C-alpha cells in the first residue's frame, strides 16, 4: 500500500518547512513566471482557500470528475508552468519576505491542527475534497513550487 505524503504528517511538514526556509527572496526559478516572494504569496492564498478563510468560485471542468481529480492529486506529476490556478490563488501581494514566510508557516500549522474528519471546503478546481485529499494536495502543491525554486 502506497503512503501518500501529506501535510498532516509531522515529518513531511517539517521537511517542507525546512525547504521553504532554505529559500531567499532572490532564489532563481526553474520554470514559470513567479518570483519566490510571489510564490510564497500564492501558497498563502491557497492555504486560506484550504482553511475556508476565503470564498472561492467553483470552476467547472474535467478536474472535478472523480477519476481525474484523484489521479491529479495522488498519481500524476503536475506540468511545469502550464496550468494556472483560480484567480483567488493570486490575490496577495508580497510585502516582507520574513513576515510573509512566517505567515505561511503559521497557516500551515493551523491547517495541520485541523481534524481530518472535519468538514472541508470545496477546492475551486477539484471540487469536493476530504481532509485526506486536502493534506495530500497541499503537500503536492508546496512540493511543486519548492521544486520550482530548487528547494
N, C-alpha and C positions, 0 to 999 in steps of 0.2 A: 504494500500500500504506500503510495506516494504521500509524503508530508509536504504540504504547501507552506512556503514562507508567509508569515502573517505578522502584522504589526501587533497582534495580541500576544505574540511570543516574545518574552523579555530579551532573549539573546538576539533575535532578529532585529528588534527595535534598537537595542544598544549598538549593534553593528551599523545600522542605518544612521543613527545619530552621530557615531564616530566619523562616518564617511561625510556627512553633512558638515561637521566641524572641521574637516580637512580642507574644505574649500575656502577660497577667498573671493572678495568681490571681483577680482580680476582673473579668476580662473577661466581658461580658454574652453570654449565649447567645441565639441567634435562634430556636431550637426545642429541644424535648426537655426533659429534667429534670436532666441532669448539670451540675454546675458545671465550670469549667475545671480545677480540681485533680482532680476525679473523671474527667474526660475523659482527662487525662494518665495516671492510674492505669489506666483502661480500655485505652488504647493500649499501656501497659506489659504488661498481661496478654495482650493479643493478640500482642505481639511474642514473649513467652515461648512462646505457642502455636505461632507460626510457626517458632520456632527448635527446637521439640521439647523445650523445658525442662520443660514441664508436660504431664501426661497430660490428655486431654480425651475425654469420652464422645461417641461418634458419635450424631448425631441423624438420624433418617430423615425424609425429606420431599422435596418437589419440587426443592429446590436441589441435590440430589445427582444429578439426571438431567442428563447432559452438556449438552444444548442449553440448559437453564435455567441451569445453573452457569456456562457460558461467556457467555451473554447477561448474566447478573448481574454478572460480573466485568468483561467487556470492553465491553458495549454500553449497558446500561440505566442510567439515573440511579437512585440509591437514594432511597427515600422518607425524608422527614424526620421522625424521631421515632416511626415506626410499627413498626419491626422491632427486636426485642430479640435480642441475640446470646446465645450459650450462657452459662450461669451462671459458667463458668470465666473468662469475659472480664470479670467484675465482682467479683473477689476482693480485689484490692489496694486498700487504703485510702490516701488521700493523707496524706503526712506533712509534708515540707518542699518547697515549690514548687521552689526552686532545685535541691535534691537530686533530686527526682522527675523534673524536666526533664532533668537531666544523665544520670540512669539511662536514661531513654527514648532520649536521643541515643546513648548507648553501645550499647544494644540494637540500634538501627537500624544503626549502623556494623558491629556484629557480624553482623547479617543480611546487609548488603551485601557483606561479605567472603566470604560463602559462594559456592561454585560453583553456577551454575545447574543443572549436571548432577548435583549431589548428590542423594541420596535425601531427600525432604522429607516431613514428617509430613502426615497427612491433616488437613483442616480439619473441625471439628466439624459444620458445617452443609453445606459444599460437597463434602466427601469428598476424593477423590484430587486433589491439585494438584501440578504440577511446579514447578520453580524459576521459570519464566517467569510462570506463573499466580500464584504467591505474590508475586512482585515487583510485578505489576500490582494484585493485590488489596490489598497493604499500602499502596501509593501511594493507591489509591482510598479506602481506609478512613481514612488520615490526612487526605486532602483533604476528605473528607466531614465529619469532626469539626472540622477547622480552619475550614471554612466555617460550621459551626455557631456558632463564636465570632467570626466576622467577620474571620478572618485569611486 
